Amino acid sequence: MPEIGEVARIVHYIHKHLVGKSLAVVKAQHDENVFGKVGTSAAEFEKALTGKKVVDAKQQGKYFWLVMSSPPHPLFHFGMAGWWKIHNIETAYYRPSKPQPDTWPPKYWKFTLETAPDDPQPGSEHAFVDFRRFARIRLIDCPAEDIRNVSPLKENGPDPVVDQDILTEDWLVQKLQSKHVPVKALLLDQANISGIGNWVGDELLLDAKIHPEQYSNTLAPAQVKQLHKSIHYVCSTAVELLAESDKFPEHWLFKHRWGKGKKDDPQRLPNGEKIKFLTVGGRTSAIVPSVQKKTGDVAADVKEEDDEEEEVDAPKPKAAKRKASKTEEVDEEAPTDEKPSKTPRGRQAAIKDEEPDNVDTDQPNSNSLPIRNQPPPTKKAKEKQKPDTDSATPATPGPGGKLPRKQLAAKPASKSDKEEETSGRRRSARVSGAAK
């Protein structure tokens, strides 16, 4: 996600190529996520900007906006993967792994702007793109000087670079002491401080030598003092360098953290300090354990993603499972890495083997009554029970009148069985005739 430095980069390019120019052509294609979720539409965006002059561009943390010659003013948030492109000018803060197609408008565009030619300068073309659709585009209908006093900016904390007069050491002390949360969680919360994201948070905590999961209200005065300095140092450096990582200091964590899980990557800082990864609240944090010591209470939801003695993550061996028999359940206390299924197969099979499929446990049927208590069969029932050479061998009820499961679906009689059954009926007929 673009953070304070990346957003400052785009504001820089807008100042250079868009501010002071009028928008001759504005095109937008509606996206219910990007426009609609914040009460705007593509049609309203086109109407609000066409023909107007861009007077200025400003930033607060991860938000930035254009100051137009008259309200409303467009306010932008890149979300996870949004970006601002300028035709024939490279604005990216990283080198793409694959060559990008030179097409215009670019893929995944949400709106395009075209400025009027201004002799001797030609017009420029701009586009806002977002393939993940987490970006947000708003129209703020208020005087330009009041934008930071309305939603959503008024709910966000001070910008470490723009609002250095607000984000003082005393202010930070009060903020940290007012909450009992992991210090990194406090820094990532935009309601507290604007613009700090995952990599910036890790960088400044390393610079301050503070463990990311230590509770904010347990930091010593000296730690808070250093944290205040680190916030301004890291954020100001990222903004001044326009988030160009090639220009970041060589000792910064940013330049060495991205090889996680690769065998050929040392995962160490230039001074040899090892980088370790923790999953904290669903977010990956890069730390240097030898530097970032725990000096107070830490949150309990820390999950280490690699072993201290291993260079790369090793797969955890799965616990051996005890095969359940038909009549016993799987041991629920046995450790296992797999999630239990909704219907355990072992238990389900055991139940089916113990009871016939047609047993209704609430209402008794004829098969559940003792044989001696069953009513005498009717003539119609006798005809149904008359043996047939083409049918299956009749099942024999067991104790209590229940039918064993294996006999519920009997196999068809073989040829020898049929012959034996036929000869049996003939012998019965001769015995009956002799008796008469």
C-alpha positions, -999 to 999 in steps of 0.1 A, spaced: 0 0 0 13 35 -9 23 52 24 34 88 33 64 88 10 47 73 -20 18 97 -18 43 126 -15 58 114 -47 26 117 -66 19 151 -51 53 162 -64 45 150 -100 11 167 -99 27 200 -89 52 196 -117 28 186 -145 -8 195 -136 -10 225 -112 -18 257 -129 -34 240 -159 -71 237 -169 -88 204 -175 -100 203 -211 -112 167 -211 -122 146 -181 -134 110 -186 -144 86 -159 -158 51 -159 -180 42 -129 -168 18 -103 -192 11 -75 -163 4 -51 -140 33 -60 -167 59 -65 -199 45 -52 -189 34 -17 -180 71 -8 -211 86 -24 -197 97 -57 -202 87 -93 -182 89 -125 -207 112 -140 -205 136 -111 -167 135 -112 -166 144 -148 -190 173 -144 -173 187 -113 -138 189 -129 -143 196 -166 -132 231 -176 -118 239 -142 -82 249 -133 -60 230 -109 -48 255 -84 -28 233 -60 -23 198 -47 -20 189 -10 -15 159 13 -24 145 47 -9 111 53 -22 87 28 -48 111 14 -41 138 -12 -64 162 -31 -65 187 -59 -75 223 -51 -97 234 -79 -106 269 -90 -140 263 -73 -156 236 -52 -160 207 -52 -124 194 -48 -115 158 -56 -100 138 -27 -81 106 -33 -69 75 -14 -48 49 -32 -60 20 -11 -39 -12 -16 -27 -8 -52 -40 25 -67 -16 48 -85 -14 80 -106 1 77 -141 12 104 -165 15 97 -202 51 93 -213 64 101 -178 74 74 -153 59 80 -119 64 46 -104 86 44 -72 98 9 -81 111 -9 -112 85 -33 -126 97 -69 -130 82 -70 -165 81 -44 -192 49 -24 -191 28 -20 -223 29 15 -237 -9 19 -241 -31 48 -232 -54 50 -214 -36 24 -192 -52 -8 -180 -75 -6 -149 -80 32 -153 -108 48 -133 -105 83 -147 -83 103 -172 -75 140 -173 -63 159 -203 -50 195 -199 -54 222 -225 -23 231 -245 -4 261 -231 21 274 -255 49 266 -256 40 237 -233 18 209 -248 -11 194 -228 -5 165 -205 -25 133 -199 -31 118 -165 -48 86 -153 -58 71 -120 -56 33 -120 -64 6 -95 -66 -31 -103 -77 -42 -68 -105 -16 -65 -97 -6 -29 -90 30 -39 -115 58 -30 -124 89 -50 -145 116 -33 -158 151 -41 -155 175 -11 -179 204 -15 -164 231 8 -139 259 6 -104 246 -1 -91 259 33 -117 238 52 -110 204 36 -91 191 66 -119 201 88 -145 178 72 -147 140 69 -128 119 63 -97 141 70 -109 154 103 -111 119 117 -74 113 108 -45 122 130 -17 147 123 7 142 94 43 137 108 57 160 81 30 186 75 20 189 111 53 188 130 40 217 152 12 194 164 30 160 166 53 171 194 70 150 220 44 160 247 15 151 223 31 117 216 35 110 254 -2 117 260 -12 96 230 9 66 241 -2 68 277 -39 70 268 -40 36 252 -31 0 262 -23 -14 227 8 -27 210 28 3 199 29 -7 163 -9 -10 162 -11 25 176 12 38 149 -7 21 121 -41 35 132 -46 65 110 -69 80 136 -38 86 157 -11 95 131 -17 99 94 6 82 68 24 55 87 19 21 71 35 -13 76 70 -7 62 73 28 77 61 15 111 88 -12 111 115 12 100 109 38 127 105 12 154 139 -3 145 154 31 145 138 37 180 149 2 192 114 -7 203 97 -41 200 65 -37 179 43 -56 203 53 -38 235 22 -20 249 22 17 242 17 28 279 47 8 291 74 27 272 99 45 293 104 83 289 137 78 270 120 54 246 92 78 239 117 106 233 136 84 208 103 72 191 94 109 185 127 115 168 124 83 148 89 92 135 101 125 121 134 111 108 119 82 89 88 100 75 107 131 65 134 111 48 108 90 29 90 122 17 122 141 8 135 112 -13 100 107 -29 100 70 -17 128 61 -41 142 31 -22 175 32 -42 182 64 -23 173 52 11 201 48 37 219 15 33 212 5 69 175 9 65 154 -23 70 135 -15 38 164 -24 16 169 -59 32 135 -71 43 119 -82 10 138 -115 6 117 -133 32 116 -171 26 143 -171 -1 172 -194 5 198 -173 -13 189 -142 7 209 -136 39 181 -118 57 205 -97 76 214 -60 78 248 -49 65 262 -51 100 252 -88 103 221 -83 125 195 -109 116 160 -99 104 131 -118 119 94 -118 109 64 -118 133 28 -121 124 10 -95 146 -27 -91 143 -26 -106 108 2 -82 96 38 -92 90 63 -72 110 100 -73 103 122 -68 133 158 -72 144 156 -91 177 191 -82 188 182 -45 187 145 -44 195 143 -58 230 111 -63 250 113 -39 280 77 -42 291 45 -61 287 38 -73 251 6 -85 234 0 -123 235 -10 -127 199 25 -127 185 33 -155 161 68 -161 151 72 -169 114 107 -184 114 129 -202 138 157 -183 155 183 -209 146 173 -212 109 180 -188 81 148 -196 62 114 -208 73 112 -245 77 79 -264 73 65 -277 105 61 -315 107 26 -326 109 16 -346 140 10 -383 135 -26 -392 136 -40 -423 153 -64 -442 129 -98 -445 145 -116 -478 144 -152 -481 134 -165 -479 169 -143 -451 184 -139 -414 177 -108 -396 167 -89 -384 197 -97 -347 198 -69 -339 222 -42 -352 198 -23 -323 182 -28 -318 145 -21 -291 120 -52 -299 100 -86 -284 106 -113 -309 117 -139 -316 90 -175 -307 97 -185 -344 96 -157 -367 110 -155 -397 86 -145 -421 113 -175 -413 136 -199 -412 107 -188 -446 95 -191 -461 129 -227 -449 133 -236 -463 99 -221 -497 108 -239 -499 141 -274 -491 128 -294 -500 97 -302 -470 74 -339 -474 78 -340 -472 116 -359 -442 130 -349 -437 166 -381 -418 175 -408 -441 160 -404 -479 163 -410 -500 131 -418 -536 126 -381 -545 124 -375 -532 159 -402 -555 176 -393 -589 189 -401 -617 165 -426 -634 188 -446 -603 192 -450 -594 156 -486 -597 141 -494 -627 119 -488 -619 82 -517 -612 60 -524 -629 27 -511 -600 8 -480 -599 29 -474 -636 24 -475 -631 -14 -449 -604 -10 -428 -627 11 -430 -655 -14 -395 -664 -24 -384 -654 -59 -355 -670 -77 -345 -636 -92 -346 -617 -59 -320 -614 -32 -318 -639 -3 -341 -627 25 -324 -612 54 -325 -629 88 -334 -607 117 -309 -607 145 -315 -603 183 -342 -578 190 -355 -580 155 -329 -557 141 -314 -563 107 -276 -563 104 -263 -536 81 -246 -561 58 -279 -579 51 -298 -547 42 -284 -547 8 -280 -585 0 -262 -596 -31 -282 -614 -59 -283 -652 -55 -258 -671 -75 -267 -699 -99 -259 -727 -75 -280 -710 -48 -309 -708 -72 -306 -746 -81 -304 -755 -44 -335 -734 -36 -355 -749 -65 -347 -785 -54 -356 -776 -18 -391 -765 -30 -395 -798 -49 -386 -819 -19 -411 -799 2 -438 -805 -24 -432 -843 -24 -433 -845 14 -466 -825 14 -481 -848 -12 -471 -879 7 -487 -866 38 -520 -861 20 
